[in-house]
Amino acid sequence: MFRALSRKTLERIKYVWGTGCIWGGSQIQHWLQHPLVQERINLKVSGTARKNRFEYFLERYLRGKMPVERALTLGSGVGELERGLCQYGFARFHEGLDLSDEAVQIATQTAESAGFDHIRYRTADLNTVVLAGASYDVIFGVSSIHHV
């Protein structure tokens, strides 16, 4: 049975993924952001250090099927994944959900500045959000599902 998070816990989570967010900056702030670690992840996933896990996924599972109509990212943070996928012509519409109001604001502003008008972000608690069935062709939960 699901137990709702306390207000204090929700505010702490919003802070960590908003103002206190380690992702989305230009400097390495977390070991997973280090280029050598990224190369190792790439090698383990795709077989080569030069092809990232997202390129591998798109090539392996969506070759000839892009752009998909609708995509969703659960725990989108500051929107790096959605913006990064734009270079591959990935989706006609891509929605990102995140608990942090600040992360959603940053993601929205950055996508707008880049001219990505097919990307939308909104604040949502993944423990309680209601999504319409069969609404998305692809759903990502990168670094978020284990929090739900």
Residue, then its C-alpha position, 0 to 999 in steps of 0.5 A: m500500500f502506498r504511503a503519502l510522503s510528508r510535506k517536509t520530505l516533499e520539500r527536501i526532495k524538491y530542494v535536492w532536485g531543484t536548487g540543490c541539483i547536481w545535474g545540469g551544470s557545466q561542471i562535474q559535480h557527481w562521479l557519474q558525470h565524469p567523462l571516463v565513467q560515461e565512456r565505461i557506461n557507454l562501453k557496457v551498454s553499447g559495446t563502444a565508448r563512443k556510442n551513448r546509451f541513448e543512441y544505442f536505445l534509439e538505434r536498437y529499438l526505434r530505427g525507422k520508427m522516429p519520430v514517435e508521436r508522444a514520449l514521456t520522461l518520469g523524473s525529467g529534472v532540468g530536461e537534459l534527456e529531452r533536449g538531447l534527444c532532439q538531435y535525433g528527431f526523436a519525438r513530435f511531442h515530449e512531456g517531462l514530469d518532475l517533482s521539483d518546481e524549480a527543475v521544471q522551470i529551468a527545463t522549460q526555460t532552457a527548452e524554450s531558449a533552444g526553440f524546442d516548442h514540442i517539449r513541455y514540462r510540468t510538476a507532478d508527484l510520480n507517486t500520485v500522478v494519473l496518466a491516461g492509458a496508452s497515451y505515450d509511445v515511449i516512456f523514460g524513467v532515467s534515474s527516477i523509478h527507484h524513487v517511486 
